[in-house]
């Protein structure tokens, strides 16, 4: 393999990684109220009331819930805003 081929392969891998959709996951924390979690999902993740309510209940009963899928940069911003509100969230592949 030539240096140009290696650079091309690395560039392709990086582009796939950057463009790959990720998942924002809300984790149950046993601290925040349903109303606060719902309000946070509506404001930060742009959920409608019903979607936010369903995510809150799934998180409560299952321990976690996928609340948003998208580009890493977008999800990172949402994650930081939710963390600032005291919620427990992670981003997975």
C-alpha positions as CSV (number, residue, x, y, z in Angstrom):
1,X,0.0,0.0,0.0
2,X,1.3,3.4,-0.9
3,X,1.2,6.4,1.4
4,X,-1.5,8.0,-0.7
5,X,-3.7,4.8,-0.3
6,X,-3.2,4.8,3.5
7,X,-4.1,8.5,3.7
8,X,-7.2,7.9,1.6
9,X,-8.3,4.9,3.8
10,X,-7.7,7.0,7.0
11,X,-9.7,9.9,5.6
12,X,-12.6,7.6,4.6
13,X,-12.6,6.1,8.1
14,X,-12.6,9.5,9.7
15,X,-15.4,10.8,7.5
16,X,-17.5,7.7,8.3
17,X,-16.9,8.2,12.1
18,X,-17.8,11.9,12.0
19,X,-20.9,11.4,9.9
20,X,-22.2,8.4,11.8
21,X,-25.4,8.9,13.7
22,X,-25.1,8.4,17.5
23,X,-27.6,7.9,20.2
24,X,-28.3,10.2,23.2
25,X,-29.3,8.1,26.2
26,X,-31.1,9.3,29.3
27,X,-30.4,7.3,32.4
28,X,-32.7,7.0,35.5
29,X,-31.3,9.0,38.4
30,X,-34.0,8.6,41.0
31,X,-33.7,12.3,41.8
32,X,-35.5,14.5,39.2
33,X,-39.3,14.6,38.9
34,X,-41.1,13.4,35.8
35,X,-42.3,17.0,35.1
36,X,-38.7,18.3,35.2
37,X,-37.4,15.5,32.9
38,X,-40.3,16.1,30.5
39,X,-39.8,19.8,30.5
40,X,-36.0,19.3,29.9
41,X,-36.6,16.9,26.9
42,X,-39.1,19.3,25.4
43,X,-36.7,22.3,25.7
44,X,-33.4,20.7,24.9
45,X,-34.2,17.8,22.6
46,X,-37.3,19.4,21.0
47,X,-39.6,16.6,21.9
48,X,-43.3,17.1,21.9
49,X,-45.0,16.6,25.3
50,X,-46.1,13.0,24.5
51,X,-42.7,11.9,23.3
52,X,-41.0,13.5,26.3
53,X,-43.5,11.8,28.7
54,X,-43.0,8.4,27.1
55,X,-39.2,8.8,27.3
56,X,-39.5,9.7,31.0
57,X,-41.6,6.7,31.8
58,X,-39.3,4.3,29.8
59,X,-36.3,5.7,31.6
60,X,-38.1,5.3,35.0
61,X,-39.1,1.7,34.4
62,X,-36.2,0.4,32.2
63,X,-33.4,2.4,33.7
64,X,-32.5,4.2,30.4
65,X,-34.0,5.4,27.1
66,X,-32.7,6.5,23.7
67,X,-34.0,10.0,23.5
68,X,-32.3,11.3,20.3
69,X,-30.4,10.0,17.3
70,X,-28.1,12.3,15.3
71,X,-24.7,13.7,14.6
72,X,-22.2,13.7,17.4
73,X,-21.8,17.5,17.5
74,X,-25.5,18.0,17.8
75,X,-25.9,15.3,20.5
76,X,-22.9,16.6,22.4
77,X,-24.6,20.0,22.7
78,X,-27.8,18.5,23.9
79,X,-26.0,16.2,26.4
80,X,-24.2,19.2,27.9
81,X,-27.4,21.1,28.3
82,X,-29.2,18.1,29.9
83,X,-26.2,17.6,32.3
84,X,-26.3,21.3,33.2
85,X,-30.0,20.6,34.2
86,X,-28.9,17.8,36.5
87,X,-29.9,14.8,34.2
88,X,-27.8,11.8,33.6
89,X,-27.1,11.2,29.9
90,X,-24.5,9.5,27.7
91,X,-23.8,9.2,24.0
92,X,-23.4,5.8,22.4
93,X,-22.7,4.5,18.9
